Amino acid sequence: MKAQLLDVRRLDSTAGHVRVAIVVPKYGHTAVRRNKLKRRLRELSRQALLPRPASCDVLLRARPGAYAVSFDALRHDVLDVASRL
């Protein structure tokens, strides 16, 4: 599964709920910018991915362009991922 700002991997699980892992590579950015992007992705995952009735593990890996976009653009990508679960 591919999204514009995120690389996404999905693996079926027997956990009974959705588990999300978030990876934000450095790409030459400061810790402050990386942490801000991680916080945004965590919140969007909490809202869009965790309420799903699926039983799977989802890995979200930020691409370099994810640092420069707005919260709404990230939301659009996460909702796109959620619709494909």
DARAVEN-V876854 format. One record per residue. N is the residue number from 1. RES is the residue in three letters. NEAR is the number of other C-alpha atoms within 10 Angstrom. Layout:
n = [N & N]
res = [RES & RES]
near = [NEAR & NEAR]
This chain:
n = [1 & 2 & 3 & 4 & 5 & 6 & 7 & 8 & 9 & 10 & 11 & 12 & 13 & 14 & 15 & 16 & 17 & 18 & 19 & 20 & 21 & 22 & 23 & 24 & 25 & 26 & 27 & 28 & 29 & 30 & 31 & 32 & 33 & 34 & 35 & 36 & 37 & 38 & 39 & 40 & 41 & 42 & 43 & 44 & 45 & 46 & 47 & 48 & 49 & 50 & 51 & 52 & 53 & 54 & 55 & 56 & 57 & 58 & 59 & 60 & 61 & 62 & 63 & 64 & 65 & 66 & 67 & 68 & 69 & 70 & 71 & 72 & 73 & 74 & 75 & 76 & 77 & 78 & 79 & 80 & 81 & 82 & 83 & 84 & 85]
res = [MET & LYS & ALA & GLN & LEU & LEU & ASP & VAL & ARG & ARG & LEU & ASP & SER & THR & ALA & GLY & HIS & VAL & ARG & VAL & ALA & ILE & VAL & VAL & PRO & LYS & TYR & GLY & HIS & THR & ALA & VAL & ARG & ARG & ASN & LYS & LEU & LYS & ARG & ARG & LEU & ARG & GLU & LEU & SER & ARG & GLN & ALA & LEU & LEU & PRO & ARG & PRO & ALA & SER & CYS & ASP & VAL & LEU & LEU & ARG & ALA & ARG & PRO & GLY & ALA & TYR & ALA & VAL & SER & PHE & ASP & ALA & LEU & ARG & HIS & ASP & VAL & LEU & ASP & VAL & ALA & SER & ARG & LEU]
near = [10 & 12 & 16 & 16 & 21 & 22 & 15 & 17 & 14 & 15 & 10 & 12 & 14 & 9 & 11 & 11 & 16 & 20 & 18 & 16 & 13 & 17 & 16 & 19 & 12 & 12 & 12 & 8 & 11 & 9 & 10 & 9 & 14 & 19 & 12 & 12 & 21 & 16 & 13 & 15 & 24 & 17 & 12 & 20 & 24 & 12 & 15 & 17 & 23 & 16 & 12 & 14 & 11 & 16 & 17 & 19 & 17 & 22 & 17 & 23 & 18 & 25 & 16 & 15 & 11 & 19 & 17 & 11 & 11 & 9 & 13 & 10 & 14 & 21 & 18 & 15 & 18 & 23 & 17 & 15 & 23 & 17 & 11 & 7 & 15]
